[in-house]
Amino acid sequence: MNETPQQYVARILGLIAGHEPMKVQRSTADKLQKLTRGIPRKKLNRRPAPGKWSVTEILAHLAETEWVIGWRLRSILNSNGIPIQAFDQDAWAQTSNYAKQDPRKSLALFRILRDANLSLLKSIPKEKWENYGMHAERGQESVARIFQLIAGHDLNHLAQVAALVARK
């Protein structure tokens, strides 16, 4: 899917409409675990089409994205208005060799990082949610907006994983 940064934001925010972002983020790791429990590694590694990610790759992506989000949030909270670098998820997938990662370890890492990030967000004063970074592609993004985007990102990938494990 080729989309502009603005189209991406609109699509991801559309997914979270009608959902509580905190509830989504708290439940994502458990939902991923339920979806992938008992699924053979061979099936988790299967790509649906050339250039499309397998469940294994999606789980590795989620873990690394959570790392990035943790860094971004901490940077923004400590330096309001800080520049935020974009990243090329396909380059990261290749560099980190997502296809060869252990999906169980990726999910475990995702869970640990998500718990740490949610704990941080629960601990900050309300006014800090308005702190923002200047994303290189998307412009100004507050902590509150990033929180919404991550919940929508979760829903996007949960739907992909569900579809992939349901395939024959």
N, C-alpha and C positions, 0 to 999 in steps of 0.2 A: 504494500500500500504506500504510494507516494503521496504525501500530504504536506502542506506547509505547517510551520509551527502553530499558526493560529487555528488551522483546521484540526490539528492534533488536540490542542487545548479544548476546542469546542466539542470534539468527539468524546474525549475523556470526561469532561465535565457533564456532558449529556448522560453518560453512563451512571454517574453518581446521583443524578436528580432523583429525589424521592427516597434516597437512602441516607442513613446516618453515617458519616465518614468514620467516626470512632468505632462504631459497631462493625463496620466493614473491615477496618484494619485489624481490630482485635480478633476477628474470626478467620481471616484469610489463611493463616498457617494451618489451622485445624481443618479447614475445608480442603486445602491442598493435600493434606495427609490422608483424609478420607477418600478423596478422588484417586489417589495413587496407591493406596494400600492394596497389596496383593497383585498389583499389575506387574507382569514380567518386565525385566530390564529391557529386553529386546523391543517390547511394545513402547516403552517409555522413550527409547532411542529413535523410534521410527518417525521420520519426517513425513508430513502429509503431502508435500510437494517440494520440488526443488526450490531452494531459497526460503522455505518456510521452516520455522523452528519446531523441533520435537518437544515433548514434555520435559525431557532432560535439559534441553537448552533453555526452555522457559524458566525452569526452576533455578538454573544458574544465573540467568538474567535477573530474576527477582532478588536473589541474594546480593548480587553486585549492585543493583539499583538501590537496595536498602542501605548499602554502605555509602553510596553517593549521597543519598538523601540525608543520612546522618551527618555527613560532612557539611552539606549545604546548610542544614538547619543550624548546626553549631556555629558555622561561619556567620550566618545572618544574625543569630541571636547575640553574637559577640561583636559584630561590626555591621550595624545597620547600614544598608545601601551598598554593601560589598558586591563587586562583580562576581557573577556565577558563570563558570565555564559550562558550555554544552558538551555533550559527549556523543559519539557515534556508536550506537548500540551494536551495530553489525561489526564494527572494528573491535569492540570489546569482546564480542562473542568469539571472534576469530583469535584474538590475542590470548584470551583466557581459555580457549579451546572448550567452549561450553558443551560441545557434542561429546566430549570424553569425560565430563565431570560425573561424579557419583550423585545421582538425583537425591538420594537420602541425605547425603552430607550437605548438598545445596539447600534442601528444605530445612535442615537443622540450623544451618548458618542464617538463613532467612529468619527463622523463628527468633533466634538470639538477638539479631540486629533489630528486628521489628520491636521486640520487647524493650530493648534499650532506648529506641527512638520514641516509643510511646511513653515510657517512663519519664524521659526528658520533657516531652510536651506537657505531660500532666503536672510537672513540677514548676513550670514557668508562670509568671504572672500574666494575666489576660492581655495587658498592654503590649507584651512582647510578641503576641500573635500578629501584630501589625508591622513588626520589623520586616524588612524586605531585602531581597537581593536583586541585582540587575542581571537577569539571565541573558546570555549572549544572543540567543535567538528569539526569546519570547518576551523580553523586557522585564518590567518590574513584577516580581512575584513575592507576595508576603508569605509568612509562615502559614497563615490561615489558608491561602490559595494553594500552597504546596501540599498541605494536609488534604485538601479536597482532591487535588490531582493524583496523589498517591492512592487514595481510596478508589478513584475511577480506574487507575492503572491496575489495581488489584482485580476489580471486576472484569476488566478487559481480559486479563490473563487467566482468571478463573474460568471464564467462558471458553477460552481456547483449550485449556487443559481438559475441561469436561467433554468438549467435542472430540478431542484426540483420544481420550481413554474410551469413549463410547464407540469409536470406529471399529469395525471388524478387522 
